[in-house]
């Protein structure tokens, strides 16, 4: 197999890795962080309703 064909064949996975990294960095991880913040807020809100009461 020639060197040119090898380079073309290896180019695909590298592009796929970059695309995956960008999707993770700019879409998936911020969405997961937002879910964690929302879950924490819900836990605090629910806890204040049932156990702790509002802050004084």
Phi and psi in degrees as a GROMACS rama.xvg file:
@    title "Ramachandran Plot"
@    xaxis  label "Phi"
@    yaxis  label "Psi"
@TYPE xy
-76.9823  162.114  UNK-2
-63.8828  -36.4523  UNK-3
-63.7584  -42.5176  UNK-4
-66.4635  -37.2731  UNK-5
-63.7882  -42.9704  UNK-6
-65.2194  -39.8755  UNK-7
-64.2999  -39.7131  UNK-8
-68.2963  -34.8231  UNK-9
-80.2285  -17.1938  UNK-10
-68.6336  -34.2943  UNK-11
-60.6354  -53.588  UNK-12
-62.2473  -33.0411  UNK-13
-66.9792  -42.0047  UNK-14
-62.8177  -40.0516  UNK-15
-64.9447  -38.7064  UNK-16
-65.4553  -41.7431  UNK-17
-64.2275  -42.7733  UNK-18
-62.9787  -42.5377  UNK-19
-62.9789  -41.6342  UNK-20
-65.0755  -40.9531  UNK-21
-68.185  -40.2089  UNK-22
-63.3341  -43.4071  UNK-23
-63.1364  -43.1361  UNK-24
-71.5552  -35.3933  UNK-25
-110.658  -9.4256  UNK-26
-124.11  -59.217  UNK-27
-69.2062  -50.2034  UNK-28
-66.625  -42.5348  UNK-29
-62.3573  -36.203  UNK-30
-64.7082  -42.8875  UNK-31
-64.446  -41.7289  UNK-32
-62.13  -41.4954  UNK-33
-62.1586  -40.3538  UNK-34
-63.5833  -39.7357  UNK-35
-64.6174  -42.3191  UNK-36
-65.0984  -42.5516  UNK-37
-64.4844  -40.5263  UNK-38
-65.1264  -41.5312  UNK-39
-63.6272  -43.833  UNK-40
-61.5682  -40.8707  UNK-41
-64.429  -41.9529  UNK-42
-62.7792  -44.234  UNK-43
-64.483  -45.7838  UNK-44
-61.0063  -46.4703  UNK-45
-66.1942  -39.5069  UNK-46
-64.1643  -37.8817  UNK-47
-68.03  -34.8357  UNK-48
-66.4469  -39.4507  UNK-49
-97.5007  -38.1724  UNK-50
-118.247  -53.7108  UNK-51
-92.6976  -26.749  UNK-52
81.0332  171.721  UNK-53
-69.4344  156.658  UNK-54
-67.0033  148.182  UNK-55
